[in-house]
Amino acid sequence: MELRMRAGHQGTGPGAITPDGCAVELYSRLPVGAEPDVVAGAVPAGARILELGCGVGRMTHPLLERGFAVTAVDESAEMLERVRGARTIRGPIEELDLGETFDVVLLASFLVHNADPEVRRGMLRACARHVAVGGCVLIQREGEDYHADVPRERVDPSGFTVRIVSSEPVAEGVNSVHVEYDFPDATWTQTFRARLLTTGQFEEALGEAGLRVDRYLTEDRIWVRAVAV
């Protein structure tokens, strides 16, 4: 399956770059944050998790270590080559139909903000299609100030700097975001498009897919637990 760079997306730096501008080597270096703990605190121990857009396994591996059974999905072969210990499936999220269901479906990395409304709808329908009765869908949203507080930078304790350089409107409700990652030995950039979603718009999008918010898992409402209607 040959993948072409998506319109409005690009990346620079050493190593393979995926169609949405993600650098495989960069994502292999990024530290694990609190995300696996958020997931673990919201679902039953040992749950079967379908992770959509797993990348190099930055969340996959900590979830496996916590005793979850993970099926990891990504459209990039180079990303999936870095995943260890999980069942892996290559393909676009919006087209996924495995004919099985899972206790938990995970859609992280702000993927719900895809600039194309049809792709977003497809992703959310894939979530709804694969969640078991009584299960849940965990979604990571952008923070409310993500596009407003720009430019900004953060120095990570591990020694690299990430800068949100710009976030500029390119279409109604869509911004082009440019990010830089500076490491002592290498620099990567990523430019991508994101659709801004208010809480109301987000909840409406869930409803279109047959889902509803069960609860917001974090005070900033970035992490959401959704269930089937």
C-alpha positions in Angstrom: 0.0 0.0 0.0 1.7 3.2 -1.2 0.9 6.3 0.8 1.1 9.9 -0.5 1.7 13.0 1.5 -1.7 14.5 2.4 -2.5 18.0 1.2 -1.3 20.6 3.7 0.8 18.1 5.6 4.6 17.9 5.5 7.5 17.0 7.7 11.3 17.5 7.6 14.2 15.8 9.4 16.1 12.5 9.5 14.4 9.3 8.6 11.0 8.3 7.2 8.1 10.8 7.1 4.5 9.6 7.1 1.7 11.1 4.9 0.6 13.3 7.8 4.1 14.7 8.3 5.1 12.6 11.3 8.8 11.6 11.5 9.1 8.0 12.6 12.5 8.6 14.4 11.1 11.7 16.2 8.1 9.8 17.6 10.4 7.0 18.7 12.3 9.6 20.8 9.3 11.3 22.4 8.8 10.4 26.0 5.6 8.8 27.4 3.4 11.2 29.3 0.5 10.7 31.5 -1.7 9.2 28.8 -1.3 5.5 29.7 -2.3 6.3 33.3 -5.4 8.2 32.1 -6.4 5.2 30.0 -5.7 2.7 32.7 -7.7 4.7 35.2 -10.8 4.7 33.0 -11.1 1.1 31.9 -11.2 -2.4 33.5 -7.9 -4.2 34.3 -6.8 -6.5 31.4 -9.2 -4.9 28.9 -8.9 -5.6 25.2 -7.9 -2.3 23.6 -8.1 -1.3 19.9 -5.6 1.5 19.5 -6.3 3.6 16.4 -3.3 5.5 15.1 -0.7 3.8 17.3 2.3 5.2 15.6 5.6 3.7 16.9 3.8 2.3 20.0 4.6 5.2 22.4 1.3 4.4 24.2 1.0 0.8 23.1 4.1 -0.4 25.0 3.1 1.1 28.4 -0.4 -0.3 28.0 1.0 -3.7 27.3 3.2 -3.4 30.4 0.0 -2.6 32.4 -1.5 -5.9 31.4 -3.8 -4.8 28.6 -4.2 -6.8 25.3 -3.6 -4.3 22.5 -4.4 -4.4 18.8 -2.5 -1.5 17.3 -3.6 0.1 14.0 -1.6 2.5 11.8 -1.4 3.2 8.1 2.4 3.6 8.2 4.5 0.4 7.8 7.5 2.3 9.1 5.7 3.2 12.3 4.3 -0.3 12.9 7.9 -1.7 12.5 8.6 -0.1 15.9 5.7 -1.7 17.7 6.6 -4.7 19.8 4.3 -7.2 21.6 1.0 -6.2 20.2 -1.1 -7.5 17.3 -0.6 -4.9 14.5 -2.8 -4.0 11.6 -1.9 -1.7 8.8 -4.6 0.5 7.2 -6.5 3.8 7.3 -8.6 4.2 10.5 -11.7 5.4 8.7 -11.8 2.2 6.5 -11.2 -0.3 9.3 -13.7 -3.0 9.8 -12.3 -6.0 11.6 -15.6 -7.8 12.2 -14.9 -7.9 16.0 -15.3 -5.7 19.0 -13.1 -4.6 21.9 -13.6 -3.5 25.5 -11.9 -0.2 24.7 -11.3 1.7 21.5 -8.6 4.4 21.7 -8.4 7.4 19.4 -5.6 9.6 20.8 -3.1 12.1 19.3 -5.9 14.7 18.5 -6.9 12.5 15.5 -10.5 13.6 16.0 -9.5 17.0 14.8 -8.8 15.8 11.3 -9.3 18.7 8.9 -11.5 16.6 6.6 -15.0 16.2 8.1 -15.6 13.0 6.2 -12.4 11.4 7.5 -13.3 12.4 11.0 -16.8 10.9 10.6 -15.2 7.7 9.3 -12.8 7.6 12.3 -15.7 8.0 14.8 -17.8 5.4 13.0 -14.9 3.0 13.1 -14.7 3.6 16.9 -18.5 2.9 17.2 -18.2 -0.1 15.0 -15.6 -1.8 17.1 -16.6 -1.0 20.6 -18.2 -3.9 22.5 -21.6 -3.7 24.3 -20.8 -2.1 27.6 -17.4 -0.9 26.4 -16.1 2.6 25.8 -14.3 4.8 23.4 -11.5 7.0 24.8 -10.7 10.1 22.8 -8.0 12.8 23.1 -9.0 16.3 22.1 -7.0 19.5 21.7 -6.8 21.8 24.6 -8.9 25.0 24.5 -5.8 27.3 24.1 -4.0 25.0 21.6 -4.4 27.4 18.7 -4.7 30.6 20.7 -1.5 30.6 22.8 0.9 30.7 19.8 3.9 30.9 19.4 5.0 29.0 22.5 7.7 26.5 23.5 8.4 23.9 26.1 11.7 22.4 27.2 11.3 18.8 28.0 13.2 17.4 31.1 14.8 14.9 28.8 16.6 17.6 26.9 14.7 18.6 23.8 12.5 21.7 22.9 9.2 21.6 21.2 7.8 24.8 19.7 4.4 25.5 18.3 5.6 28.1 15.9 2.3 29.1 14.2 -1.4 28.2 13.8 -2.9 30.1 10.9 -6.4 29.8 9.4 -6.4 28.2 5.9 -10.2 27.5 5.6 -13.3 27.9 7.6 -12.7 26.2 11.0 -9.3 24.8 9.8 -5.8 25.9 10.9 -2.4 25.0 9.5 -0.1 24.3 12.4 3.7 24.3 12.2 5.7 22.6 15.0 9.5 22.3 15.5 11.3 19.7 17.7 14.9 20.5 18.5 17.2 17.8 19.9 20.9 18.2 20.6 21.7 16.1 17.5 18.7 16.6 15.2 15.8 18.8 14.3 12.4 17.8 13.0 9.4 19.9 11.8 5.8 19.0 11.1 3.1 21.0 9.4 -0.4 19.7 9.5 -4.0 20.9 9.3 -6.4 20.7 12.2 -10.1 21.4 12.5 -11.1 23.4 15.5 -13.9 21.8 17.5 -15.8 23.5 20.4 -17.1 21.2 23.0 -20.6 21.4 21.4 -19.2 20.6 18.0 -17.3 17.7 19.4 -20.3 16.2 21.1 -22.4 16.7 18.0 -19.8 14.8 16.0 -19.9 12.0 18.5 -23.7 11.9 18.2 -23.5 11.6 14.4 -21.5 8.4 14.9 -23.9 6.9 17.5 -21.7 7.9 20.5 -22.1 10.2 23.5 -19.9 11.6 26.2 -20.0 9.4 29.3 -17.6 11.8 31.2 -14.6 14.0 30.7 -11.6 12.3 32.3 -9.4 15.3 32.9 -10.1 18.7 34.2 -9.1 20.3 31.0 -11.6 18.1 29.1 -8.8 16.9 26.7 -9.5 13.2 27.6 -13.0 11.9 27.1 -14.8 8.6 27.8 -17.6 8.0 25.3 -20.1 5.2 25.0 -22.6 4.0 22.5 -26.0 5.7 22.4 
